[in-house]
Amino acid sequence: MTDDGAPRPALRVGLHLGYWSSGPPAGAERAVELAEAAGLDSVWTAEAYGSDALTPLAWWGARTTRLRLGTGIAQLSARTPTATAMAALTLDHLSGGRFVLGLGASGPQVVEGWYGQPYPRPLERTREYVDVVRQVLRREAPVEAAGRHYRLPLTGEGTTDEGKALRPTLHPLRADLPIHLAAQGPRNVVLAAEIGDGWLPAFHAPRLDGWAREQLAAGFARRSPDLPPADRFEVNVSLPVAVGNDIEAAADLLRPHIALYVGGMGSQRSNFHREAVERLGHEAACAEVARLWAAGDRAGAARAVPTELVLDVALAGRPEQLREQLAAWHGTVATGVLLQLPPAAVPAVVEALAV
């Protein structure tokens, strides 16, 4: 039951296929088809500095009719806000209104190292970006922006001064196409609740539910009445999953993934994933994982990930243990969970969770 006594909606379950490593993941198309047949809610993609988030959704989405198609996440610096809005409009039309635009600021290593864009003021940048995207989606007037990071039309030194404010030629299928924001730090979560339609947390845990509710409430208090009400806001938590003969064996499959994000994503000064895990009380483990990773000992870094940490941010074990762990998310702010796993493991996990 919810706080007002109404029945609590069922926890939605989605499939998160992430980004590719050296090439397209084998069995991904079959996994997406299975997800649709099993009644899962959605399929999500990601991008870092290899495969992009939009193309796989178009390819796999063409083979489905019901699954929602989400970017988890598309990086702000990869595209101008108008280019992202064009892709969103297009995918929403092609999928019959199934697209969910998940956005994230990424980190300075990728933004400045890969995209050659400045990283400072990510919250301000996100706010301006989402405003431009919403202008395009609503198509109420020519798009204009006068922010620190995005100016439309662009005028002044270095331009022709011939730019003009434009309205998209394409009419939206849904002017209120949902925009979800990836966020880990408290101010970013507040911003997601203020300007977004959903929050995409990673390395989150049910025991931080009180903390999450506080941040979301602060954002909802600032929310514009022009946006959908807070009771329609989604929280879709990314959860790595592994099935094994016991928890330890399954956790071994997930330790390298966690070690990568704690030790290998970001720098010593900026690693938002590590900060999220430290917020769960794993500071000492994070320090050891980061030390080993920096020394080039990736196997040692994975071994240094405690099982307690794995169980905080993932599902691991026998089928009945996975179901018990998933049950802990019921009654939290989460409206859905996005299962992160290799395509080949999807049939076993779907069967284990009875979804």
C-alpha positions in Angstrom: 0.0 0.0 0.0 1.1 3.6 -0.6 1.1 6.3 2.0 -2.5 7.2 1.2 -3.7 3.6 1.5 -4.0 2.9 -2.3 -2.6 -0.3 -3.7 1.1 0.0 -4.5 1.8 -0.5 -8.2 3.8 -3.6 -9.1 7.5 -3.2 -9.5 8.3 -3.0 -13.2 11.2 -5.1 -14.5 13.3 -4.0 -17.5 16.4 -5.3 -19.2 19.5 -3.2 -19.4 21.9 -4.3 -22.1 24.4 -1.4 -21.5 27.0 -0.6 -24.0 29.2 -2.9 -26.1 32.7 -3.9 -25.4 34.7 -5.1 -28.4 31.7 -5.8 -30.6 27.9 -6.4 -30.7 26.9 -8.7 -27.8 26.0 -12.1 -29.0 22.4 -13.1 -28.5 21.2 -9.5 -27.8 18.3 -9.7 -30.4 17.1 -13.0 -28.9 17.3 -11.5 -25.4 15.2 -8.6 -26.4 12.6 -10.9 -28.0 12.5 -13.0 -24.8 12.1 -9.9 -22.7 9.1 -8.9 -24.7 7.6 -12.4 -24.6 8.1 -12.6 -20.9 6.2 -9.4 -20.3 9.1 -7.2 -19.2 8.5 -3.5 -19.2 11.5 -2.1 -21.1 14.9 -2.5 -22.7 17.7 0.0 -22.1 21.0 0.8 -23.7 24.0 2.9 -22.8 27.1 4.6 -24.2 30.6 5.5 -23.1 33.2 6.0 -25.8 32.3 3.1 -28.2 28.9 2.0 -29.2 26.1 4.6 -29.0 22.9 4.4 -27.1 20.4 5.2 -29.9 21.3 2.9 -32.8 20.8 -0.4 -31.0 17.4 0.8 -29.7 16.2 1.5 -33.2 17.5 -1.9 -34.4 16.2 -4.0 -31.6 13.1 -1.9 -31.2 12.0 -2.8 -34.7 11.7 -6.4 -33.6 9.3 -5.6 -30.7 5.9 -4.0 -30.4 5.3 -3.4 -26.7 8.7 -3.0 -24.8 9.5 0.6 -23.9 12.9 1.7 -25.4 15.1 3.7 -23.1 18.6 5.2 -23.2 20.3 4.6 -19.9 22.0 6.9 -20.6 22.6 9.1 -23.6 25.5 11.5 -22.7 24.8 15.2 -22.9 28.1 16.0 -24.5 27.7 13.5 -27.3 25.1 15.6 -29.0 23.7 19.1 -29.0 20.3 19.3 -27.2 18.5 19.9 -30.4 20.2 16.8 -32.0 19.1 14.7 -29.1 15.6 16.0 -29.3 15.5 15.2 -33.1 16.5 11.6 -32.3 13.9 11.4 -29.6 11.2 12.6 -31.8 12.2 10.2 -34.6 12.5 7.1 -32.4 9.2 7.9 -30.7 7.4 8.0 -34.0 9.1 4.8 -35.3 8.3 2.9 -32.1 4.7 4.1 -31.7 5.3 6.1 -28.6 7.6 3.8 -26.7 10.8 5.8 -26.4 12.2 7.0 -23.0 15.0 9.6 -23.2 17.5 8.9 -20.4 20.2 11.6 -20.1 23.3 11.9 -18.0 26.3 14.3 -17.7 28.9 11.5 -17.6 32.2 12.5 -16.1 35.1 14.8 -16.9 37.3 12.0 -18.3 34.8 11.2 -21.0 33.4 14.6 -21.6 36.8 16.4 -21.9 38.8 13.5 -23.1 36.5 12.0 -25.7 34.1 14.7 -26.7 36.5 17.7 -26.2 33.8 19.6 -24.3 34.2 21.4 -20.9 32.8 19.5 -17.9 32.3 22.1 -15.2 28.9 23.1 -13.9 27.2 19.8 -14.9 24.0 20.5 -13.1 23.6 23.9 -14.7 24.4 22.3 -18.1 21.8 19.6 -17.5 19.1 22.1 -16.7 19.8 24.2 -19.8 20.0 21.0 -22.0 16.7 19.6 -20.7 15.0 23.0 -21.3 16.0 23.0 -24.9 15.0 19.4 -25.4 11.5 20.1 -23.9 11.1 23.2 -26.2 11.7 21.0 -29.2 9.4 18.2 -28.0 6.6 20.6 -27.3 7.0 22.5 -30.6 5.1 25.5 -29.2 7.4 28.1 -30.6 10.8 28.5 -32.3 13.5 27.2 -30.0 15.5 29.9 -28.2 18.1 29.6 -25.4 20.3 32.2 -23.7 22.2 30.1 -21.2 25.8 29.9 -20.2 26.2 26.6 -22.1 23.7 26.6 -24.9 22.6 29.6 -27.0 20.1 29.4 -29.8 20.3 31.1 -32.2 24.1 31.5 -31.9 25.2 35.1 -32.6 28.2 37.3 -32.0 31.9 37.0 -32.6 32.9 34.0 -34.7 29.4 33.6 -36.3 27.7 34.9 -39.4 24.9 36.5 -37.3 22.6 34.8 -39.8 21.2 32.2 -37.5 17.5 32.3 -36.7 15.3 30.6 -34.1 13.7 27.5 -35.7 10.7 25.3 -34.9 11.2 21.6 -35.6 9.5 20.5 -38.9 8.6 17.2 -37.3 5.4 17.2 -35.1 5.9 15.3 -31.9 4.0 12.1 -31.4 4.1 12.9 -27.6 4.9 16.4 -26.6 5.4 15.0 -23.0 7.9 12.3 -24.1 9.5 11.2 -20.7 13.0 12.5 -19.9 14.8 10.5 -17.2 18.0 11.7 -15.6 20.9 9.6 -14.3 22.0 11.0 -10.9 24.1 9.8 -8.0 25.0 12.8 -5.9 22.3 14.5 -3.8 22.1 17.7 -5.8 21.7 15.7 -9.0 18.9 13.6 -7.6 17.1 16.8 -6.4 17.5 18.2 -10.0 16.1 15.0 -11.5 12.9 15.3 -9.3 12.6 19.0 -10.2 12.9 18.9 -14.0 12.7 15.3 -15.0 10.1 12.6 -15.4 12.3 9.9 -13.8 15.5 9.1 -12.0 18.0 6.4 -13.1 20.1 5.5 -10.1 23.1 3.1 -10.2 24.9 1.6 -7.2 21.8 2.3 -5.0 20.4 0.1 -2.3 17.1 -0.3 -0.5 18.6 0.8 2.8 19.3 4.2 1.3 15.6 4.7 0.7 15.2 7.3 3.4 18.0 9.3 1.9 16.5 9.0 -1.6 13.1 10.1 -0.4 14.6 13.2 1.1 16.4 14.2 -2.1 13.3 13.5 -4.3 11.0 15.5 -1.9 13.3 18.5 -2.1 13.1 18.4 -5.9 9.4 17.8 -6.1 8.9 21.0 -3.9 10.5 23.0 -6.8 8.8 21.2 -9.6 7.0 23.2 -12.2 3.2 22.7 -12.6 3.8 22.5 -16.3 5.4 19.0 -15.7 3.5 15.8 -15.0 2.8 15.4 -11.2 5.2 13.8 -8.9 3.0 10.7 -8.5 3.9 9.9 -12.1 7.6 10.2 -11.5 9.6 7.0 -12.2 12.6 5.6 -10.4 14.3 2.8 -12.4 17.2 1.3 -10.5 20.0 -0.4 -12.5 20.7 -3.8 -10.9 23.5 -6.1 -12.0 22.4 -9.8 -11.7 24.1 -13.1 -11.7 22.8 -16.6 -11.1 25.0 -19.2 -9.4 25.1 -22.3 -7.2 25.4 -20.0 -4.2 25.8 -16.3 -3.4 29.6 -16.4 -3.4 29.9 -18.1 -6.8 27.4 -15.6 -8.3 29.0 -12.6 -6.6 32.3 -13.7 -8.3 30.7 -13.0 -11.7 29.8 -9.4 -10.6 32.9 -8.3 -8.7 34.9 -7.4 -11.9 32.0 -5.1 -13.0 31.9 -3.3 -9.7 35.7 -3.1 -9.5 35.7 -1.4 -13.0 33.3 1.3 -11.8 34.8 1.8 -8.4 38.5 1.7 -9.6 38.5 2.3 -13.3 35.8 4.8 -14.1 37.0 8.3 -13.4 40.0 9.7 -11.7 41.3 9.9 -8.2 39.5 13.3 -7.9 36.3 12.5 -9.8 34.5 9.1 -9.6 30.8 9.5 -9.0 30.2 5.8 -9.0 32.8 5.3 -6.3 31.1 8.1 -4.3 27.8 6.3 -4.6 29.2 3.1 -3.2 31.0 4.9 -0.4 27.7 6.5 0.6 26.6 2.9 1.4 29.5 2.7 3.9 32.1 0.8 1.8 34.8 3.5 2.0 37.6 1.1 3.0 36.7 -1.4 0.3 36.6 1.3 -2.3 40.0 2.6 -1.3 41.5 -0.9 -1.6 39.8 -1.6 -5.0 41.0 1.8 -6.3 44.5 1.2 -5.1 44.8 -2.2 -6.8 43.2 -1.0 -10.0 45.6 2.0 -10.2 48.5 -0.5 -9.7 47.3 -2.5 -12.7 46.0 -5.4 -10.7 42.5 -5.7 -12.0 42.0 -9.3 -10.8 43.1 -8.3 -7.3 40.7 -5.3 -7.5 37.8 -7.6 -8.3 38.8 -9.9 -5.4 38.8 -6.9 -3.1 35.1 -6.3 -3.7 33.3 -7.7 -0.6 30.3 -9.8 -1.0 28.4 -7.4 1.3 29.0 -4.7 -1.3 27.8 -6.9 -4.1 24.6 -7.7 -2.3 24.0 -4.0 -1.6 24.0 -3.0 -5.3 23.2 -6.2 -7.2 21.3 -9.5 -7.1 23.4 -12.7 -6.8 22.8 -16.3 -5.9 20.4 -19.2 -6.5 16.9 -18.4 -8.0 15.2 -18.3 -4.7 17.9 -16.0 -3.3 17.5 -13.6 -6.3 13.7 -13.5 -5.6 14.3 -12.7 -2.0 16.8 -10.0 -2.8 14.5 -8.4 -5.3 11.7 -8.4 -2.8 13.7 -5.9 -0.7 13.0 -3.2 -3.4 9.2 -3.5 -3.0 8.0 -0.5 -0.9 11.0 1.7 -1.7 11.0 4.7 -4.1 11.8 2.3 -6.9 9.0 2.0 -9.5 11.2 -0.4 -11.5 14.4 -2.3 -11.7 16.6 -2.6 -14.8 18.4 -6.0 -14.8 22.0 -5.7 -16.1 23.4 -9.0 -17.4 24.9 -10.6 -20.5 22.3 -11.5 -23.2 23.2 -15.2 -22.8 22.1 -15.0 -19.1 18.7 -13.5 -19.8 16.7 -16.7 -20.1 18.0 -18.1 -16.8 17.4 -14.8 -14.9 14.0 -14.3 -16.3 13.1 -17.8 -15.2 14.7 -17.4 -11.8 12.8 -14.2 -11.1 9.6 -15.5 -12.5 9.1 -12.3 -14.5 
